[in-house]
Amino acid sequence: MHRKLTITLDDEVYRGLHHTVGRGGISRFIGDLVRPCVVTGNRLEAEYRVAAADAEAEQEVLEWIESRVDEALD
């Protein structure tokens, strides 16, 4: 079942959502971000899910790991 919710966002966030996610995907985007924080009973799992959803941070981690491989072989 789905419920309708009205939220208030500042203009910059609203425009960013429309630009990044698109008009039809905002509810799903917000639901996917919020779900791990409010649905699961495992707080650590929720934090990992939120972190994994941050594509930019994930890319930085992968680059950091890959840049250190040759150092470990010395």
C-alpha positions in Angstrom: 0.0 0.0 0.0 1.2 3.5 -0.7 0.4 6.7 1.2 0.5 10.2 0.0 2.7 12.7 2.0 3.2 16.4 1.5 6.7 17.7 2.4 8.2 21.1 2.1 11.6 21.6 0.5 13.6 24.7 -0.3 13.7 25.7 -4.0 17.3 24.6 -4.5 16.5 21.0 -3.3 13.3 20.9 -5.3 15.0 22.0 -8.5 17.9 19.5 -7.9 15.4 16.7 -7.5 13.7 17.5 -10.8 17.0 17.9 -12.6 18.7 14.8 -11.1 15.8 12.3 -10.7 13.1 13.6 -13.0 9.5 14.5 -12.3 8.2 10.9 -12.2 10.9 9.4 -10.0 11.0 11.6 -6.9 8.8 9.5 -4.7 10.8 6.3 -5.4 14.1 8.2 -5.0 13.1 9.6 -1.6 11.6 6.3 -0.5 14.8 4.4 -1.4 16.9 6.8 0.5 14.7 6.8 3.6 13.7 3.1 3.7 17.0 1.7 5.2 16.9 4.3 8.0 13.3 3.7 9.1 12.2 0.2 8.0 15.1 -2.1 9.1 15.8 -3.0 12.7 19.5 -3.3 12.0 21.0 0.2 12.3 24.4 -0.8 10.9 22.8 -2.4 7.9 20.8 0.8 7.3 24.0 2.9 7.5 25.7 0.7 5.0 22.8 0.9 2.6 22.8 4.7 2.8 26.6 4.8 2.3 26.3 2.4 -0.7 23.7 4.7 -2.2 26.2 7.5 -2.3 27.7 6.8 -5.7 30.3 9.6 -5.5 31.7 8.3 -2.2 31.7 4.8 -3.5 33.8 5.9 -6.5 36.2 7.6 -4.2 36.6 4.5 -2.1 37.2 2.3 -5.1 39.8 4.7 -6.5 41.5 4.8 -3.1 41.6 1.0 -2.8 42.9 0.6 -6.4 45.6 3.3 -5.9 47.0 1.4 -2.9 47.2 -2.1 -4.4 50.7 -1.6 -5.8 51.9 -0.2 -2.4 50.8 -3.4 -0.7 52.9 -5.5 -3.1 56.2 -3.8 -2.3 
